[in-house]
């Protein structure tokens, strides 16, 4: 019996582990392991979203060589930002052209074999406060279950709330005109 055959068992175990995690590093480890078990990923990042400032900051990465921690990107009004950040809908990209349409660093991601993407918005208080981002081989996320994604997103909300307050402090006085955008 695999974790993916019975995701509710794996999710329940992860929820328990997440509640017991006593450091942010352990929380992200639990989330990364859950996402790997259920969907697979070659790169997992988490971004906090500051709506009033229209900024996203990377708060977790499974590979700092490909996608380093920290820094902020301005969010635009493109289709990805509208879908994930404004409407709070999941985004699934299946191939390289989808990667190119979303990421400013797309060619580097593609060179690392990252050809598909799954973005899971995190909601709180009626607005999106962040996104879980998984990248993998072509078509890796074409058959994900939206109800399962919603459950995982809700389980991650407390972790994002803690990170959001840290990010708000970090952007005080930041010159957003010099940032890359998504």
C-alpha positions as CSV (number, residue, x, y, z in Angstrom):
1,X,0.0,0.0,0.0
2,X,1.7,3.2,-1.2
3,X,1.2,6.7,0.1
4,X,-0.2,7.8,-3.2
5,X,-2.8,4.9,-3.2
6,X,-4.2,6.2,0.1
7,X,-3.3,9.9,0.2
8,X,-5.5,10.5,3.2
9,X,-3.2,8.4,5.4
10,X,-0.1,10.2,4.2
11,X,-1.8,13.6,4.7
12,X,-3.0,12.7,8.2
13,X,0.6,11.7,9.1
14,X,2.0,14.9,7.6
15,X,-0.6,17.0,9.4
16,X,0.5,15.4,12.7
17,X,4.2,15.9,11.9
18,X,3.6,19.5,10.8
19,X,1.8,20.3,14.1
20,X,4.7,18.8,16.1
21,X,7.4,20.5,14.1
22,X,9.2,23.0,16.3
23,X,11.2,24.9,13.7
24,X,10.3,26.4,10.3
25,X,13.0,24.2,8.8
26,X,11.2,21.1,10.1
27,X,7.9,22.4,8.9
28,X,9.2,22.9,5.3
29,X,10.8,19.4,5.4
30,X,7.4,17.9,6.3
31,X,5.7,19.8,3.5
32,X,8.4,18.9,1.0
33,X,8.2,15.2,1.9
34,X,4.4,15.2,1.6
35,X,4.5,16.9,-1.8
36,X,7.2,14.5,-3.0
37,X,5.2,11.5,-1.8
38,X,2.0,12.6,-3.4
39,X,3.1,14.3,-6.6
40,X,6.8,14.2,-7.0
41,X,9.1,17.1,-7.7
42,X,12.6,17.8,-8.8
43,X,12.4,21.3,-7.4
44,X,10.0,22.6,-4.7
45,X,9.8,26.3,-3.7
46,X,7.4,28.3,-1.6
47,X,6.7,31.9,-2.2
48,X,5.0,34.3,0.2
49,X,2.7,36.9,-1.5
50,X,2.4,40.4,-0.3
51,X,-0.7,41.6,-2.1
52,X,-0.6,45.3,-1.1
53,X,3.0,45.6,-2.3
54,X,2.4,43.2,-5.3
55,X,5.6,41.3,-4.3
56,X,6.5,37.6,-3.9
57,X,9.4,36.4,-1.8
58,X,11.0,32.9,-1.9
59,X,10.7,31.4,1.6
60,X,11.7,27.8,0.9
61,X,13.6,26.0,-1.8
62,X,14.6,22.3,-2.1
63,X,17.6,23.3,-4.2
64,X,19.3,26.6,-3.5
65,X,21.6,26.1,-6.5
66,X,18.7,26.3,-8.9
67,X,16.4,28.6,-7.0
68,X,18.0,30.4,-4.1
69,X,16.2,31.6,-1.0
70,X,15.3,35.2,-0.4
71,X,14.8,38.1,-2.6
72,X,11.6,39.4,-4.0
73,X,9.9,39.7,-7.4
74,X,7.3,42.2,-8.5
75,X,4.1,40.6,-9.7
76,X,2.6,41.8,-12.9
77,X,-0.8,41.6,-14.5
78,X,0.0,38.6,-16.7
79,X,-2.1,35.5,-17.1
80,X,-0.2,33.6,-14.4
81,X,-0.4,36.4,-11.8
82,X,-4.1,36.8,-12.6
83,X,-4.9,33.1,-12.3
84,X,-2.8,32.2,-9.2
85,X,-2.5,35.4,-7.2
86,X,-5.7,37.3,-8.1
87,X,-8.2,34.4,-8.7
88,X,-6.4,31.9,-6.4
89,X,-6.6,29.1,-8.9
90,X,-4.2,26.3,-9.4
91,X,-1.9,26.5,-12.4
92,X,-0.6,23.4,-14.2
93,X,2.0,23.8,-16.9
94,X,2.8,20.7,-18.8
95,X,5.8,21.5,-21.0
96,X,8.6,23.9,-21.8
97,X,6.4,26.6,-23.4
98,X,4.4,26.8,-20.2
99,X,7.6,27.2,-18.2
100,X,8.7,30.0,-20.6
101,X,5.4,31.8,-20.2
102,X,5.7,31.9,-16.4
103,X,9.3,32.2,-15.3
104,X,11.8,34.9,-16.1
105,X,14.5,32.3,-15.5
106,X,12.8,29.7,-17.7
107,X,15.8,28.7,-19.8
108,X,17.9,27.9,-16.8
109,X,15.0,25.8,-15.3
110,X,14.6,23.9,-18.6
111,X,18.3,23.2,-18.7
112,X,17.9,21.5,-15.3
113,X,15.2,19.2,-16.8
114,X,12.3,21.1,-15.2
115,X,9.6,21.0,-17.9
116,X,6.4,21.1,-16.0
117,X,5.0,23.1,-13.1
118,X,2.3,23.0,-10.5
119,X,1.5,26.2,-8.6
120,X,-0.9,25.8,-5.6
121,X,-2.2,29.1,-4.1
122,X,-2.4,29.4,-0.4
123,X,-5.4,31.3,0.9
124,X,-6.2,33.1,4.2
125,X,-8.7,35.7,5.1
126,X,-10.2,35.8,1.6
127,X,-6.9,36.4,-0.2
128,X,-3.9,34.6,-1.6
129,X,-0.9,34.8,0.8
130,X,1.5,32.5,-1.1
131,X,2.1,29.7,-3.4
132,X,3.6,26.2,-3.3
133,X,5.5,25.5,-6.6
134,X,6.6,22.1,-7.8
135,X,8.6,21.6,-11.0
136,X,9.3,18.3,-12.6
137,X,9.5,16.4,-16.0
138,X,7.0,17.0,-18.8
139,X,3.3,16.4,-18.0
140,X,4.1,15.5,-14.4
141,X,1.1,17.3,-12.9
142,X,-1.5,16.8,-15.7
143,X,-3.7,14.6,-13.5
144,X,-3.6,16.2,-10.1
145,X,-6.7,16.2,-7.9
146,X,-8.0,19.7,-7.2
147,X,-9.7,18.7,-3.9
148,X,-6.4,17.1,-2.7
149,X,-4.5,20.3,-3.6
150,X,-7.0,22.4,-1.6
151,X,-6.6,20.2,1.4
152,X,-2.8,20.5,1.3
153,X,-2.9,24.2,0.8
154,X,-5.1,24.7,3.8
155,X,-2.8,22.5,5.9
156,X,0.1,24.8,4.9
157,X,-1.6,28.1,5.7
158,X,-0.2,28.5,9.3
159,X,3.3,28.1,8.0
160,X,2.7,30.9,5.4
161,X,1.2,33.2,8.0
162,X,4.3,33.1,10.1
163,X,6.5,33.7,7.0
164,X,4.3,36.6,5.8
165,X,5.0,38.7,8.9
166,X,8.7,38.2,8.4
167,X,8.4,39.2,4.7
168,X,6.6,42.3,5.5
169,X,9.5,43.4,7.7
170,X,12.0,42.6,5.0
171,X,10.3,44.7,2.3
172,X,10.1,47.9,4.4
173,X,12.1,50.5,2.3
174,X,12.7,48.1,-0.6
175,X,12.9,49.8,-4.1
176,X,10.5,47.6,-6.1
177,X,11.3,49.4,-9.3
178,X,14.6,47.4,-9.5
179,X,13.1,43.9,-9.1
180,X,12.4,41.2,-11.7
181,X,8.8,40.4,-12.2
182,X,6.7,37.3,-12.6
